[in-house]
Amino acid sequence: MYATDAGIYRVPPRAVVFPRHTDEIAATLSVARELGIPITARGAGTSCAGNAVGPGIVIDTARHLGRVLEVDADGAGGGSALVEAGTVHATLQARAREIGLRFGPDPSSHSRCTVGGMIGNNACGNRALGYGRTSDNVVGMDLLTAAGTHLTATTGVAGGLPSLTGDDALVARLTQLTDDHLDTVRTKFATFGRQVSGYALEHLAPERGRDIGRMLIGSEGTLAVVTQARVRPVTDPPATSLVVLGFPDIYAAGDVAHLLKGLGAVAAEGIDSRIVDVVRTRRGEHAVPDLPRGAAWMLVEVPGEDAAAAHAAAERVRREIEHTDSLVVTDPAHARALWKIREDGAGLSARSPRDRPAHAGWEDAAVPPARPGDYLRAFDALLEEHDVQGLPYGHFGDGCLHIRLDIDLDAPDATDRYRRFVEDAADLVAAHGGSLSGEHGDGRARSALLPRMYDAETMGLFGSVKRAFDPTNLLNPGILVDPAPVDADIRIPAAHKVTVPLAFGYPEDGGDFSQAVHRCTGVGKCRAAGTSTTVMCPSYLATGEEKDSTRGRARVLQEMLNGSTITGGWSAPEVHDALDLCLSCKGCSSDCPTGVDMATYKSEALHQTYKGKLRPRSHYTLGRLPQMARPAARAPRLVNAMTSLPGLKKLTLPAAGVDPRRSIPSFARTTFRSWARDEGMIASAAQATGTDHPVALFVDSFTDHFSPQVGRTTVALLREAGFTPFVPAESLCCGLTFISTGQLDAARSTLDDAARTRGPVVAAGIPVVGMEPSCTAALRHDLPRLVDSALARQVAGGVRTVAEVLTTAIDEGRWSAPDLAGTEVVAQPHCHQHAVMSWAADEALLARTGATVTRLGGCCGLAGNFGVELGHYEVSVKIAEQQLLPAIDAAGKDAVVPADGFSCQTQIADLSERTGMHTVELLARVSPR
């Protein structure tokens, strides 16, 4: 957001800006040039809503306004960093840690929240108990008022004298307001650390140096706009220890939380069984690490000069705090898994314990640290009284509680029920001496409730301060001052239900597509991908555009259902523009804490759009690859020639909707099923039942037609492990290519056949073992969602990966993993395996070999048909450049690259000098292809 004499303009990254008048264009250009931002002129065009608009300008801010300009270990107060307002917290933290420092406040959204945003709402985070709020860590700021006046603020944080320069009249007006209401300023604010609601007027008191800059922190963008800030990093402790305390209930945890600061804790975070049970249900038992006995827990972090001192501090916590059971966590992976539960709280709590959508609006109330236990008891009683549920968690050491509410927005009196609840909740917080907001700010949701916390004189003073800074009420009108009623602008997602028959069942959302897409609550974790254990959102990493993030796509689908902004329904250009670069990787279904499954939503949108209509060319070619592969198998040499000869390739591939820069895999001369038939492996479930440890191989189209050697190696490995692998007589297809192209009637028919033919196998207790991860995931995940039957659910539950059954053989003492000590392994887990089955069994299996394993996150970029289709090549390559290609380039010359997905292997072969291999080939010590 930029301020000029002509007004305020908000400029998102790489945005096309269409100012309303030519003077606004000139003003915006002037500010952009002043800040050194590249500008490109643009003629008339259309907006995202399809409306005709006049001339505009393109401003590229992606590499600007988000930079760490300097970090100094010897700056004011022991260290300082100068950052632009758009700097992501994690970026600042990484730079600070290079010199042994850290920025103290660390919200759970640290991977995507910006320093400017943290200043806006005085963010705190998990370790605010030890390092304070944002306002305790900002040394100075450059700001712009609504009138375009440049202000420079110096706070008293670093020990110097606070000042505000740039508008002497404003300083005089604030001084007079403070002196006229000095008793209010001194008594109504800073009653405890998390009193964030309203303006922090205590800093204007003369004994605090009339610190206007510090008062501006937490003003939610209503008074001025921050452009740069100088913050004070602190020394990162040499060592920390995590102790987990178990309690009989969450109230008992709240009763003792206030004691932890005195024991040196820098974090004291509370969760209970309600949120842990959600993690188990959504992500499986493996996602919940060992916890002490109890129904509620506090994660307490204590620092030390070395590991021994940190451990001693943890032991002191165990001695001094009354609890049921405890555990000192020494394994970093264990600690990360625990913190992940806490950090994902905002997303995990988007569904209530009774599996209803839970909504924001009452999220972060806080009470004095000695009162959380009593407050939690009273708050749970209030929930019961209003028939509302949620998943509480939060910063217990600071008295701050987070929760979302499952108020039924389908009910006719929904807005009245919501208003009554939040009014009662505000009264309850005020009765406990608390604050409506403890770190998120009041916003539009709670500003109207401020009179329940503050008296009339205080509210009048807020208005006077607002008018002193922003007399025209341009900046965030309706926030803190002159708000609309709390129930005035409630957005009711359930009001926009889909009326056409849906292809997928959406069992987690009661069959309601609207509830499914409204799972997205704007947490934004999809904008912070790129770790070794996350996949989503690969297209956002490639383009940096919000519309290409999971959140952006969810918002487009929400607006499609709403019908006010996007009016074209399923076929609207905005919908298909947003979904075009979705790779259907399914990474969001596991990585998004709210459980958004954009791959499924995209498939549904394609199905609804093209039902009974002419489809894109690639839907007929790539979407029907398994069916086309069967006749191709009769003349593989001829087909291979047609797809590989340069002249023919340039003609045939574009005609099929395929980018000619792609290499097309060669059809095998002998399919795997043909080999299995020659080997006498074709059998029925009844015939296999009497053999030793029978397993039925799921022969997918890719293994059958393109990489039969993977199937043959799998057979050899399973036999070595004591299994009797066989191939059922009926050919089986998972319908994956139908699903990814939205041909869901055909996919349902295909999967119905799969359930029928594999039902007897699973009923006999025989696992169905998949070799291609994407096809295996389709049987596990999509089968029961497209075919609503007990048989489909039974078959889906009987599907296993090779690693899962081999792990069983090891556990039963029938097989030992090969010794691969000294082998460098760079593993690219398939996205669908990561999302649906998890890569945990494969990771554990490789660990038993003794190999040195580097696990890659992210997507390879090919993603089935996505990277092959015309128009996707550049994005596909850019995604591979995020993690896959750099890791391959950095690996030793003898390193092996397991990549079980056929797409992943193809991408590696196309874009590098390496060759990917299936994990079974590595375990069987077979050289790469």
Number of C-alpha atoms within 10 A of each C-alpha: 12 20 23 19 12 15 16 21 16 11 17 15 17 18 15 18 19 20 18 12 11 13 11 18 17 13 20 25 19 13 15 18 13 9 12 12 16 15 16 11 10 14 10 12 14 13 13 12 14 15 8 10 14 15 17 20 19 18 22 18 20 16 12 16 20 22 18 21 14 13 22 16 18 9 13 18 15 13 19 25 23 20 24 22 27 22 23 24 23 19 17 26 19 14 17 25 15 10 13 15 22 22 25 27 26 24 19 19 19 21 19 20 23 21 27 25 21 27 26 24 25 29 26 27 25 27 24 24 24 20 21 20 25 27 25 21 24 25 26 24 27 21 24 21 25 24 18 17 14 19 18 18 21 23 28 23 20 21 10 13 13 21 18 20 13 14 14 9 10 15 18 11 14 18 16 12 17 23 14 12 14 16 11 17 21 18 10 15 20 15 15 16 20 28 23 28 29 26 24 23 25 24 25 23 19 14 10 13 15 24 24 25 25 31 17 28 29 26 26 25 20 25 25 27 27 27 20 24 25 23 27 29 29 20 17 16 15 13 15 23 25 26 24 26 27 26 23 16 17 25 20 21 28 26 19 19 26 21 16 22 18 9 15 19 23 22 26 31 27 26 26 22 16 17 23 22 15 20 20 13 10 16 20 13 11 12 18 18 14 13 17 16 16 18 17 26 30 27 24 26 25 26 24 18 11 14 15 13 17 21 22 16 23 27 16 13 24 18 10 11 15 15 19 17 16 20 18 19 19 14 9 11 11 14 18 13 16 21 17 15 21 22 20 20 24 25 22 23 27 27 24 24 17 11 15 19 24 27 23 16 18 21 25 25 28 33 31 21 24 18 21 30 23 15 24 19 14 17 17 16 13 17 16 11 10 15 13 21 22 26 25 25 25 26 29 33 31 32 28 28 24 24 24 25 25 25 22 20 20 12 12 9 10 16 21 11 18 22 15 15 21 19 16 15 20 23 17 19 22 19 14 16 16 29 29 33 29 28 26 22 27 29 20 22 23 25 23 21 21 23 13 17 22 17 12 12 11 21 18 13 20 18 13 17 20 22 15 16 21 18 14 12 16 15 21 15 17 17 22 28 23 14 18 17 15 20 19 12 11 14 11 15 18 19 13 17 13 14 8 7 8 17 21 22 18 18 12 14 18 12 15 19 24 19 21 24 24 22 24 24 19 16 17 21 24 29 24 20 21 19 13 13 15 23 29 31 29 33 26 23 21 20 16 15 17 19 21 24 29 31 26 21 26 26 20 22 27 22 19 21 24 20 13 10 14 21 17 16 18 20 15 15 16 23 24 19 15 21 27 17 22 23 26 25 31 24 30 27 23 23 23 26 28 26 22 24 24 25 21 23 22 25 22 22 23 23 22 21 18 16 14 8 8 10 15 12 16 22 21 17 19 23 22 18 18 22 13 13 18 15 11 17 19 14 13 19 14 12 16 16 13 16 20 18 10 12 10 12 21 16 13 15 23 16 15 18 19 26 19 22 14 19 15 16 15 16 23 20 14 17 22 24 24 13 16 17 14 10 10 11 20 19 16 17 23 10 12 23 16 9 11 12 17 23 25 26 23 29 26 25 25 23 23 25 24 20 21 24 19 23 27 17 20 24 20 16 20 21 15 14 21 15 20 19 25 24 22 23 14 13 14 18 21 29 28 27 22 24 26 27 27 27 26 25 15 14 25 24 13 19 25 22 19 22 26 13 17 28 19 16 24 22 14 12 13 19 23 29 22 24 26 25 23 26 25 27 26 22 29 23 18 25 26 27 22 22 22 15 13 11 19 26 19 17 25 25 16 20 23 23 23 21 22 18 19 23 20 14 19 15 11 9 10 13 17 16 18 16 14 18 12 11 15 19 21 23 26 26 26 28 31 27 24 25 23 21 22 20 21 15 18 19 16 13 21 23 15 17 18 16 16 16 18 16 17 21 23 28 30 33 31 26 25 22 22 26 25 26 23 21 15 19 19 12 21 25 19 18 24 22 17 19 19 24 20 11 18 19 12 10 16 12 10 9 17 23 26 23 23 24 29 25 23 26 21 21 26 25 14 16 14 13 10 18 17 25 24 26 26 23 21 19 18 15 13 13 9 14 11
